[in-house]
Amino acid sequence: ESLPRRLPVESKDEARDPPFSFPSLAITELLRRTQPAAGFAMEGINVPCGLVDVKGQLCSLCGLCSKMCLSRALGVERKNGKLQLLFHHAFCVACGECARICPDGALSVRRGLDSRLLQELELLAEALLAQCRVCGRDTVPAPVFQKIQKTLETSDLQLQDILNLCSACRSRYFLKQKITAT
């Protein structure tokens, strides 16, 4: 049986190995071989791995945390019209970068080990993707879309209409506006 996989990266530039080792992988292998019956958990400053928690519905699934995670313990994946934030406990080194970069203040990290989480991916957050009003393609996570609308607080129907477009349809919209104006 193989060790658990690291979460995927979004580009080849990010496909480098992290600049540190993973003591939690040794723990994972030890647990796999010894198979403790009830599992165990521990916390403290000397624990080599971390646990990531998401605070309620604060996460907008913007993906910044997964981009900053050098150990690739966090990842964002599209699945069935939804975006999922996944966590792989075996790779987390509790550096806290994900919590520091989160614009929503949705993440917290603590040093800890939970043997039940070492072999599988944990779903931390999930949201539907907004769809383009013209072509129906997935655009951004619905919470991000709602946050943009709330931040702009506009009654401008044209701007609201533009926000409901994917990048390809938005480009066509602006090209058509330019052609019409000339």
C-alpha positions in Angstrom: 0.0 0.0 0.0 1.4 3.4 -1.0 1.6 6.6 1.1 -1.1 9.2 0.6 -0.8 11.5 -2.3 0.0 15.2 -2.1 -2.7 17.5 -3.4 -2.3 18.6 -7.0 -0.8 21.9 -8.0 -2.2 24.3 -10.5 0.8 24.9 -12.7 4.1 23.2 -13.6 5.9 26.1 -11.9 4.3 25.1 -8.6 5.3 21.4 -9.0 8.5 21.7 -7.0 9.2 19.7 -3.9 8.9 21.6 -0.7 12.2 22.7 0.8 11.7 20.5 4.0 11.0 17.0 4.9 7.8 15.6 6.2 8.1 14.0 9.6 4.4 13.3 9.5 5.0 10.9 6.6 7.2 8.8 8.9 4.4 8.8 11.4 1.9 7.9 8.7 3.9 4.9 7.7 4.4 3.8 11.3 0.6 4.1 11.9 -0.1 2.2 8.7 2.2 -0.7 9.8 1.1 -0.8 13.5 -2.6 -0.1 12.8 -3.7 1.2 16.3 -7.2 -0.1 17.0 -8.9 3.1 18.2 -6.6 5.6 16.6 -5.1 8.4 18.7 -4.8 12.2 18.7 -2.3 14.5 20.4 -1.6 18.2 20.4 1.4 20.3 21.5 4.4 22.3 20.4 6.5 19.2 19.8 4.1 17.5 17.3 5.6 17.6 13.8 2.3 18.1 11.9 -0.6 20.4 11.9 -4.4 20.5 11.9 -6.3 23.1 9.9 -9.8 24.2 10.8 -12.2 26.3 8.9 -14.4 28.7 10.9 -18.0 28.2 9.8 -19.1 29.6 6.5 -16.4 32.3 6.4 -14.4 30.5 3.6 -15.1 32.0 0.2 -13.0 29.3 -1.5 -10.7 32.0 -3.1 -7.9 29.5 -3.1 -5.1 31.7 -1.7 -4.4 29.3 1.1 -3.7 26.4 -1.3 -1.5 28.6 -3.4 0.6 29.6 -0.3 0.8 26.1 1.1 4.4 25.0 0.4 3.8 21.5 1.6 0.7 21.1 -0.6 -1.4 19.9 2.3 -4.2 22.2 1.1 -5.7 22.0 -2.4 -8.7 23.3 -4.3 -10.5 20.9 -6.7 -13.5 21.3 -8.9 -16.0 18.5 -8.7 -19.6 18.3 -10.0 -20.1 22.0 -10.3 -18.6 22.7 -6.9 -15.3 23.9 -5.6 -13.8 22.0 -2.7 -11.0 22.9 -0.2 -9.3 19.7 0.7 -6.7 19.1 3.5 -4.2 16.3 3.7 -3.1 16.1 7.4 0.0 13.9 6.6 1.6 16.8 4.7 0.8 19.7 7.0 3.8 21.1 8.9 1.8 23.7 10.8 3.6 26.7 9.3 0.4 28.8 9.5 0.9 30.5 6.1 -2.6 29.5 5.0 -4.2 31.2 8.1 -2.0 34.3 7.6 -2.9 34.8 3.9 -6.7 34.0 4.2 -8.5 37.3 3.4 -11.7 35.9 5.1 -10.0 35.0 8.4 -11.6 31.6 8.0 -8.6 29.3 8.7 -6.8 28.4 11.9 -3.8 26.1 12.4 -2.7 24.2 15.4 0.1 21.7 16.0 -1.5 18.3 16.4 -1.8 14.8 15.2 -5.0 12.8 14.6 -4.3 9.3 13.3 -7.7 9.1 11.7 -6.9 11.9 9.3 -3.5 10.8 8.1 -4.6 8.4 5.4 -7.3 10.5 3.7 -8.3 13.9 2.4 -10.5 15.9 4.6 -13.1 18.2 3.0 -12.8 21.6 4.8 -15.2 23.7 2.7 -17.3 23.4 -0.4 -19.3 25.8 -2.5 -21.2 25.9 -5.7 -19.6 27.7 -8.6 -21.4 30.6 -10.1 -22.4 30.2 -13.8 -22.0 32.6 -16.7 -25.4 33.9 -17.7 -24.7 33.5 -21.4 -22.8 30.2 -21.9 -23.4 28.5 -18.5 -19.7 27.8 -17.8 -18.5 27.7 -14.3 -16.9 31.0 -13.2 -16.0 31.7 -9.6 -17.1 30.2 -6.3 -20.5 31.6 -5.4 -19.3 33.1 -2.1 -16.6 35.0 -4.0 -19.2 36.3 -6.5 -21.5 37.3 -3.6 -18.6 39.1 -1.8 -17.8 41.1 -5.0 -21.5 42.1 -5.4 -21.7 43.2 -1.7 -18.4 45.1 -1.9 -19.5 47.0 -5.0 -23.0 47.7 -3.6 -24.1 49.0 -7.0 -27.5 49.5 -8.4 -25.9 49.8 -11.9 -27.7 47.0 -13.8 -25.1 47.0 -16.5 -22.2 46.3 -14.1 -24.3 43.6 -12.4 -24.9 42.1 -15.8 -21.1 42.1 -16.6 -20.3 40.4 -13.3 -22.5 37.5 -14.3 -20.2 36.7 -17.3 -17.3 34.3 -17.7 -14.0 35.8 -19.0 -14.7 34.7 -22.6 -18.2 36.1 -22.7 -17.0 39.3 -20.9 -14.4 39.8 -23.6 -17.0 39.4 -26.3 -19.3 41.8 -24.5 -16.7 44.5 -24.3 -15.6 43.9 -28.0 -19.3 44.2 -29.0 -19.6 47.5 -27.0 -16.5 48.9 -28.7 -17.7 48.0 -32.1 -21.1 49.5 -31.4 -19.5 52.7 -30.1 -17.5 53.3 -33.3 
